[in-house]
Amino acid sequence: MSKIIYTAQLLGIAAIASGKLSAALLSQRAVLLKSQYFQTFVVAVVAWTIFSLLATAFQCQLPNPWIFMPSNCPSKGYLQYPVTILNMVTDVVLSVWVIGPVWRVNMAKLDRTIVVILFGTRIMCVQISHQALKDMLIKTRIPGVAVGQLISLEAVIKSSDQTCG
């Protein structure tokens, strides 16, 4: 069971990163964001992805890094906090960075409002990540697995589409 959850966490991070990059590409194409902002965001997502994969993959000692027992792991699971917080930050950026460029587009105010609302729905992802953060703080454990992390992982991966990458 622990190996499956470990693998799901790593694949979940890849899915989240892919969703973020896909949403960023959609935003770039839809509203022509400044190239420097787009490139900076892509670098931030790639950095978050690498950090998250390494933090998750090596949070516990080899030869069994998939067995998550906080007392036996050097990080005690605390590296999941920056992973989750940085996930939330990138979701907030994806939610609000189109507002300025959309308001400068020559179209009806109602249409601009709809576009901003549609891109802004990504802010719901921050609530999902916030819940994941709260679940990590619960510290309810079954042997080798944090129940809160398991529930949060499922929620984040299921929301890993164009809306919540």
C-alpha positions in Angstrom: 0.0 0.0 0.0 2.8 2.5 0.9 4.5 2.0 -2.5 1.2 2.8 -4.3 0.7 6.0 -2.3 4.4 7.0 -2.8 4.0 6.5 -6.6 0.7 8.3 -6.7 2.2 11.3 -4.9 5.1 11.5 -7.4 2.7 11.1 -10.4 0.3 13.6 -8.8 3.0 16.2 -8.6 3.7 15.6 -12.3 0.0 15.9 -13.1 -0.3 19.1 -11.1 2.7 20.6 -12.8 1.4 19.7 -16.2 -2.0 21.3 -15.4 -0.3 24.5 -14.3 1.8 24.7 -17.4 -1.2 23.9 -19.6 -3.3 26.7 -17.9 -0.3 29.1 -18.3 -0.1 28.3 -22.0 -3.8 28.8 -22.3 -3.6 32.2 -20.5 -0.6 33.2 -22.7 -2.4 32.4 -25.9 -5.8 33.9 -24.8 -4.6 37.2 -23.5 -1.0 37.6 -24.7 0.7 38.0 -21.4 4.1 39.7 -21.4 6.8 37.2 -22.4 8.9 37.9 -19.3 6.0 37.2 -17.0 5.1 34.0 -18.8 8.7 32.8 -18.8 9.2 33.6 -15.1 6.1 31.7 -14.2 7.2 28.6 -16.3 10.6 28.7 -14.5 8.8 29.0 -11.1 6.5 26.0 -11.9 9.5 23.9 -13.1 11.4 24.8 -9.9 8.4 23.9 -7.8 8.1 20.6 -9.7 11.7 19.6 -9.2 11.6 20.7 -5.5 8.3 18.9 -4.9 9.5 15.7 -6.6 12.8 15.6 -4.7 11.2 16.5 -1.4 8.6 13.8 -1.8 10.9 11.2 -3.2 13.6 11.6 -0.6 11.6 12.6 2.5 12.4 9.3 4.1 15.6 7.3 4.1 16.6 4.8 1.5 16.2 1.9 0.9 12.5 2.3 1.6 11.6 5.9 1.0 7.9 5.0 0.5 7.5 4.1 4.1 6.4 7.4 5.7 6.8 7.3 9.4 7.6 10.8 10.6 9.8 9.6 13.5 12.0 7.7 11.0 12.2 10.4 8.4 14.8 13.2 8.6 12.3 15.9 7.5 9.5 14.5 9.7 7.2 15.3 6.8 7.7 19.1 7.2 8.9 19.4 3.6 5.2 18.9 2.5 4.4 22.3 3.9 6.5 24.4 1.5 5.4 22.0 -1.3 1.8 22.8 -0.6 2.3 26.5 0.1 4.2 27.0 -3.2 1.5 25.1 -5.0 -1.0 27.6 -3.5 1.1 30.6 -4.5 1.3 29.4 -8.2 -2.4 28.8 -8.2 -3.1 32.3 -7.0 -0.8 33.7 -9.7 -2.6 31.7 -12.3 -5.9 33.0 -11.0 -5.1 36.7 -11.1 -2.4 37.3 -13.7 -4.9 37.6 -16.5 -7.0 40.3 -14.9 -4.9 43.2 -16.1 -4.4 42.1 -19.7 -8.1 41.1 -20.1 -9.3 44.6 -18.9 -7.1 46.2 -21.6 -8.7 44.1 -24.4 -11.2 45.9 -26.6 -14.4 44.0 -25.9 -17.6 44.5 -24.0 -17.4 44.8 -20.3 -19.6 41.8 -19.7 -17.4 39.6 -21.9 -14.3 40.8 -20.1 -16.0 40.0 -16.8 -16.9 36.5 -17.9 -13.3 35.8 -19.1 -11.9 37.0 -15.7 -14.4 34.9 -13.8 -13.5 31.8 -15.9 -9.8 32.2 -15.4 -10.4 33.2 -11.7 -12.2 29.9 -11.0 -8.7 28.5 -10.5 -8.7 30.2 -7.1 -10.8 27.2 -5.9 -7.6 25.2 -6.2 -6.1 27.3 -3.4 -8.9 26.1 -1.1 -8.2 22.5 -2.0 -4.5 23.0 -1.2 -5.5 24.9 2.0 -7.5 21.9 3.0 -4.6 19.6 2.2 -2.4 21.8 4.5 -4.9 21.5 7.3 -5.2 17.7 6.8 -1.4 17.5 7.2 -1.6 19.2 10.5 -4.2 16.7 11.9 -1.5 14.1 12.2 -4.0 11.2 12.1 -1.9 8.2 11.1 -2.2 4.6 10.0 1.0 2.5 9.8 3.2 4.3 7.3 0.6 6.6 5.9 -0.9 9.9 7.0 -4.7 9.7 6.5 -4.9 13.4 5.9 -2.2 13.3 3.2 -4.0 10.4 1.5 -7.3 12.3 1.4 -5.6 15.5 0.3 -3.6 13.7 -2.4 -6.8 12.3 -3.8 -8.5 15.7 -3.9 -5.5 17.5 -5.5 -5.0 14.8 -8.1 -8.7 14.6 -9.0 -8.8 18.4 -9.4 -5.7 18.2 -11.6 -7.3 19.4 -14.9 -7.4 22.7 -16.7 -9.0 24.3 -13.7 -6.7 23.0 -10.9 -3.4 21.9 -12.4 
